């Protein structure tokens, strides 16, 4: 497969700038791979495609308020600091992106308020820096009060107070993501309760989505593309529930490409899940044989994105692109705050 195989025209007016309210009233396009049929539904119907004994795998990562604005010591120049990932919790060392980068050098201190500041200790890329925060303990807690929601760049508006809740799944628990696992945004507590009542096991995993999810693929030959590494974790308890479902021939339903990547990273040679944690740069694109995931819930993605490539690997490229053509024709809403797709 080549990069150009995943090209299509995405009009700006189909990119959702705000979510549907309530969350589960978004449209749901259902793709049946076996029958090669496409149905239009509402997301609240998603439980119709689940059976007792199935497992619904959700990514419990939590988006933190990663965009900070501070002032450089002495000059008072306004600096944006975008937190990427925590490198050392004890010493409060983080990878960040700074803007304007030309003003930020090693040794500079950036003050966010009278309690919180950081010092630049290294350069990583042209805009990347490594910084040490002055507050020992939970930096996530400190930035929660003063940071802004890191909305995706394509939404092209400033974050609003409502985004703090809207750009977060209702089951988000573990701080660490700078982008939401967007397929999960459609679930409400009521819908999850309905799914559980049906006898479906809701199983958590964690994969902290980084800015790499928005990074364009710049090589035509996909074998030469390298994914950014992202931290993931699958507990012993989660793996046991998933493996029981596999042994009993029930479906493993992944909510989002991040859950799918975590599962496919942790799969054993005999197609079971092993408990694991660490960093994954797994890049899934066609042709790829999924070892664990039977059904996939996802959103509508950017052209030529790694997210679209994973979807095409699961649905089949021709069938997926046919569905995208239909979605554009029928005014489906695209990207993070947009509508959903279920691939059977």
Steps between C-alpha positions, in 0.01 A plus 500: 500500500608855424418825679302623197263201534351678803443837338155660474364852505376605844294822480549734797125521565477130599757535781298513823591795723274398788362163611140383473304530825418251645813309399325181391279677244788521251449310175636146481596343168505121525724307259441127462819354354351159426196630312677814371196699613478846658224619736426841652415492870528715814782435748253411775417190287858369534403244766280322239828366358623355830414170667528353847860391564653754260764741630501871426858627534521868596803726529493661848761763419409849616574817305673753724504878457823491302509857361666747737581866451779653702750785506873471458703628794655847460346577157136407582463367144180295461583132440265211426615170652323190370561202729562178307600233751633453849853357493572484871221544757734528800713777348204659311677478162288534186525506122331814367458714189557873535381792289668727396792257519769752400451677833540192718850378582657260750507661844193719440225495760134537401252613766131398477385653829655582836514128591585316179802544272734282295863516393619393154769233539540369143406546133340201323375625161467843339198577721547225755650552845550298817394692810506447875203629702557648844213314666575150625201270489213514258564743213175381339308639799676837474439548128135392530418838652694724262534309172275491193347196328733388218241498219628352172654757262235437231212622723636853444347674799611580852392257772184588692422404864264224375786329315655397831214251539403448134852402387512221758338158514260439790729219618832691478709420807877502440668835420738498206338572160525820297235377255174325584422140403218645291297185425431485874358853512162367381432286807280626783479342847144394416608323181788325679259379771269366228792315339608349833143393576511304177787290640779672308824548698642853483876456524748787548842541340716813486681657206605862545439662162770747402530777240631239255138410427480827303844476341473461122657201329771646276615193308320334207643162600317416825766252609728801559260684735580490873225555756562708813528281811207513741473349848247218543395262774284186512447356848492134597128532581413653161703240311328216688150626410598551135664157477193329648286666232744381230496143636117504519477630140348836596580828326773741602372848409765773501386855568732705283828453318693557825333203674556290186872590493542420870339160450693415186825608672438258788391196302685169541589251225188296581274810468440573869572819696788514745506756780756763404601863525752713319533698180351406165572638154292232327391620156201311358427539131377266221558216461484408868331207666344600834568233762254604772256772389173369352306829477622859496330824602671806357445855371545642149864594451727732304618402150841328496499462881630196689153474659336461158764241406417288806129523417571393140708207626197388703216568255684453170619811316245495216206443737623767744551760227154419361357567849689831522360606163150423629568686826604815310193478277267453798644779717666294768713712734873425493791482747514528880160656570339323205291189442592134548547180306459139612675233294364148546 
